[in-house]
Amino acid sequence: MKIHADALLFDNDGTLVSSLESVRRCWTRWAHEYGVTAEQFGRIQLHGRTAVDIAADLLPADVVPEAVARIERLEVEDVPNGGVRLLPGTREFLDSLPADRWAVVTSATRRLAEARLEAVGIRPKTLVAAEDVTRGKPDPEPYLLAARALGVEPSRCVVFEDAPAGLGAGRAAGMTTVALATTHGAHELDADLVVKDLSALSALVEGGSVEVRTRG
């Protein structure tokens, strides 16, 4: 399969890097501190959403700002503990792209996203983070903002995501979607193309366009 586009937009956690170990450690500690039970966690969608949206689902409104600052601090401080690693194919795929043809679009705060990306040596020219938008994924706002930042029409963008919330945001933005089955089963992912991770793909740059191909 081949997909032609002018810009590639990547989620970070679960797409470019794996931070599951860190996320589990930090959110487990956070939940204990704020009295959130495992049953309460099980009732809401966590992956691919902003911390403020998650906290708002679990805690009284007056506690949310403090709780969001706390989870950000826990996760940033945990980055050096080895809970962040590159997923297969990430380095090779990004290295094949011009810096002005791709962006990272994450539900994490800028501080946390930059800490995780720096830990694995990824330095995007364009980064859209939680505080850059008023509505996070699955709303299309984050991906539409990235398209504007790169000067590309949404219909000429490809979104790479591992979470249903992010894929929903990409579809709502009118973009082609590629799902990576790194944190969810392939049957849970609604996308134009589903692959195991970025190692299943290659990119060929021709002029201002990028052709994404499946390997094999």
N, C-alpha and C positions, 0 to 999 in steps of 0.2 A: 504494500500500500504506500502511496505517496500523498503528502499534504503540502500544498504551496501556501506560503504566508510571507508577510513583510515584517512580522514581529512575533517573538515567542515569549510567553508570560508564564513564569514558574511560581507555584507555591513553594514554600521552603520546607517546613517540617513534614516529613513523610514523602517528599518529592525529590528534593535535592539532598537533604540530610535526614538521618534518623536521630531523633531526640527522645525516643520513647522511654528509655531508662531514666533520664533526667525528669521528664514530665511525670512519670509515675512517682518518683521520689518526692518531688516538690509538691504536686497536687495532693498526695497522701498526707504530707505534713500540714499543708494548708487546710485541708478538710478537717483534720484533727484539731487544729487551732481554732477553727470557726464552728466546730460542732456539727459539721455536715456528715451525714451517714452515707454508707455505701449504697443504701437503698435510694437515697435522694439523688446521688450521682447517677445511678442507673436509669433514672427517669428522664434525664435530659441528654441532648446531643452535645458532646464535648468537642470532638475532633474537628478542626477546621474553623472554629469560631473564636471570636475575641474573648479575652479574659473578662472584660467588662460585661459582655453578654452572658457568659457562664455564671459569673458572680451574681448578676441581676436575677437570674433564674433561681438562685439558691439562698440568697440573703436579703434582709431588709434593705431598702434603698439607702438609708443613711449610713449603712456599713460598707456599701459597695466600693466607694473610692479608696478607703483604707485597705480593704481586702484585695483590690486590684493592685495597689502599690506593693502589698506584701507578696503576692505571688510573683510579680515581676522581679522583686528583689531576690526571692528564693531561687528563681530560675536562672537569673544572671549569675548569681554567686555559685551556682552548681555547674556552670559551663566548664570550668577547669577540672571538674571531677571525672571527666571521661565519658559523659553521657551523650556526647554529640559526635557523630561520624558521618562521613560521606556515604551515600548510597551508591550501589554499583552503576557505573556508566556516567555519573554526574560530571566528573572532571573532564573526561574526554568529550562529552557532548558540549559542555559550555565552552571549552577551549576551541571548538570548531566554529564558534559564532562571533561575529563582530560585536563589540561592546555596546554599540548603539542599536542593536537589533533584538535585545532581550532585556527583561526586567524580572525582579523578584517581587511577588505580590503576596504578602503574608498577613495573617491575622494576629501575629505577635506584635508587641510594641517595637518601635525602632531600636531602642536600647538592647532589647533581648535578641532581636533578629540580627543586628550587627555583631553582637557578641558571639552568637552561634556561627554565623558566616565567617567571621574572622578566625574562629577556632579551627576551621577546616580550610582556610585560605581562599575563600570565595569573596570577591569584591565587586558587586554589581555596580554599574554606573547609575542605574535607576532602581530605586527601592520604594515600594509603597507599603506602609506599615499601618498598624491599627489607628494611630492618632491622626493619620492623614485623611481619614474618611469619617463621615457621620453615621454610615450604615455599613456594617461588616458583612462578610459572606454569610448566607447565600445571596445577599443583595448584590447586584452587578457593579455597584459603585467602585469597589477597589480595582476591578479589571478595566473599567471604562477610564478611570483616572490614569492607569498605567498606559493605556493606548494613547491618550492625549499627550502624556509626557514624552512618548516616543514619536509622536506625530504620525500615527498610523490609524487608519479606519478600523473600527472593531471587527468588521467582517474579514479583515486581512490579518487577524491575530489568532494564534493558537494558544490555548490554555493547557498547562500540564498540572494535574492535580491528583491527589490520592484520596480525597475525602468527598463524600456526597455534597456537603455544603459548598465546597469550592467549585465542584463541577456544575452545580446549580447556578452559581454566580456566573460562570463562564457562559453557560447556555443563555442565561437571561441577558447577558451583554451582547449576544449575537455572534459569539466566537466559536471556532472549532474547538472541540475538547478532546484531550488525550488523558485517559485515566491510567494511573500506575497502581498496580495491585500490591502495594507495599504494606498497607495497614488495614485494608479491607479486601474481602474476597471479590473476585472479578464479577460475580453475580450481583454484587451490591452496587456496582458502579455503572452509571448510565452515561456513556460517552460515545463520541464518533469512533474512537479507537481505544482499546484496552490492551495494555502490555504489562509485563511483570515489573519493569523498571526502565530507566533510561539506557541501560546496556542493550536493550532490544531495538534501539533506534540509532540512526545516524542522520547527520545534517549536511546538505550540500548548499553552499552559498554561491549565488550567481547574481552579480550586480547588487541590487537592493532587495532581492528576494531570497527566501530560504526554502529549500525543499527538504522536508522531513520524510525519511524512509524507514520502513521496518526492515530489520536485518534478516537474512536467510530466505 
